Every structure is written in structure tokens, then in C-alpha cells.
Amino acid sequence: MALAALLVAFGAGYMLWLRDSSLVAVDDVEVVGVTAGERERIVADLTAVAEQMTTLHVDRARIDEAATAYPTIKAVTVDPNFPHGMRIEVIERPPRLVVRGGGREVPVGSDGTLLAGVAVPDEDLPVLELDQVPAAGTLGGEPLEQALIVGAAPEPLLPLIEEVDHSSDYGVEVTLRGDIPVRFGSSAGAAQKWAAAAAVLADPKLDTLSYVDVRVPERPAAGGAGKPLQIAEPQA
């Protein structure tokens, strides 16, 4: 029994020593998925943090902390490869709209994060007009509500957004191509509200539409006395 206990203690001590030993030190780091923002700096910072670890002792919290310094990064996954490798996959936060104000234009992610340092994409993203664009961080108040609604828009509908507004009567209101306002209220249940709006817009029985109201997504409402329903891209 004493010998067995001694062997167990020795084995545990050896493993504790080995996990921080240079024999398993990380010196081959692969960072993938970085396409936006300060790419070279992101790769260098994540690599530097990883190289302070071993493949048997990975401090994922430290890697996450390094990643949070860059608004373009939504999350990272870490895959150590014994004995010396580590692969870090970056999941980016793509721009979903642009905020404009005070002479500045800044892309914004679907969660309202300002993607400072990222060039405004060439693609036609919805624009949210503000008196002043915050220097960094996340939008707040009504602009955040608007950003969360736009961020939840299905991909096929995102290019159809022409205007985003907020009113005391209807909360967030998104105007789609064809001058069709969609009333969302708050950002709560945004994905469910978009699904309800898409179902209304796809209804073949509707040929005119003055508004869509999805503030209660289980009971969407639509006004029919308006302009002809035309939200698709015009055919060449």
C-alpha cells in the first residue's frame, strides 16, 4: 500500500512538473480566421500569449482576454497539438450596418459593437444616422436597439433595408425597399420578429402594403392600403 501511494504521488508530481515543462512548450502557433481589423497585430498578440503556455497547460481565459482587445473578434477556439503546437481559430464579428455622424463613419457588428479601425465595407449596408458616433465600445440606448434589430435581419432581407429609425409610437422601425415600414418595437425577440415580417412579405395574397407590425410576432399585423408590394431587386 505504501509503495502504491508513493508511486501515485510520484506520478502526480511528475505530471505537475511536465505540464509546465519546456518539453511541451508551445512554439508553433497557427492563428486562422483573421481577415479584418489590425490583422498583423492580432496574430502577433495571440501568438505571444500562446507561446507563454504549454500544450498540457492551456490558459484559455488569457487567450480570450487578449482577443477581447479587438472588437472585430467575437470569439476564439483553441486546439493544442501535443507536444508543441497550438491552433487558434478566430471567429470574427462581421459588420452589419454603418453608423454615421459628426463627420465619422464606423461599421457596427450585429451586437452593437463599434468596429473601430475597420474600413467601411464596399457592400451596401444599412446606415444609422447619429448626432455623434461614440469613440469605441458598444452603442447604447435607442441606437443599440436599432443595431440589434438590423443585426438580426435575415441575410436576404439585409440589402433591402433603406432606413432605420426610432419613434415613441412604434419603437424601432425599419423601412424596406418599396417604402414599406416594419415596426419592431424593442429589440427583444428580434429574430422571431424578422421571421414574422418575412412571412407577411412572402404572402402571395398581398399585392399592396402600407406597413408591417411585428411588435407582437405571434400576431403580426399588416396595412394593405398603400403602395404596390415591390421589395425584390428590379430585373434587368
C-alpha positions, 0 to 999 in steps of 0.5 A: 500500500505504501509503495502504491501511494508513493508511486501515485504521488510520484506520478502526480508530481511528475505530471505537475512538473511536465505540464509546465515543462519546456518539453511541451512548450508551445512554439508553433502557433497557427492563428486562422480566421483573421481577415479584418481589423489590425490583422498583423497585430492580432496574430502577433498578440495571440501568438505571444500569449500562446507561446507563454503556455504549454500544450498540457497547460492551456490558459484559455481565459488569457487567450480570450482576454487578449482577443477581447482587445479587438472588437472585430473578434467575437470569439476564439477556439483553441486546439493544442497539438501535443507536444508543441503546437497550438491552433487558434481559430478566430471567429470574427464579428462581421459588420452589419450596418454603418453608423454615421455622424459628426463627420465619422463613419464606423461599421457596427457588428450585429451586437452593437459593437463599434468596429473601430479601425475597420474600413467601411465595407464596399457592400451596401449596408444599412446606415444609422444616422447619429448626432455623434458616433461614440469613440469605441465600445458598444452603442447604447440606448435607442441606437443599440436597439436599432443595431440589434434589430438590423443585426438580426435581419435575415441575410436576404432581407439585409440589402433591402433595408433603406432606413432605420429609425426610432419613434415613441409610437412604434419603437424601432422601425425599419423601412424596406425597399418599396417604402414599406415600414416594419415596426419592431418595437424593442429589440427583444425577440428580434429574430422571431420578429424578422421571421414574422415580417418575412412571412407577411412579405412572402404572402402571395395574397398581398399585392399592396402594403402600407406597413408591417407590425411585428411588435407582437410576432405571434400576431403580426399585423399588416396595412394593405392600403398603400403602395404596390408590394415591390421589395425584390431587386428590379430585373434587368 
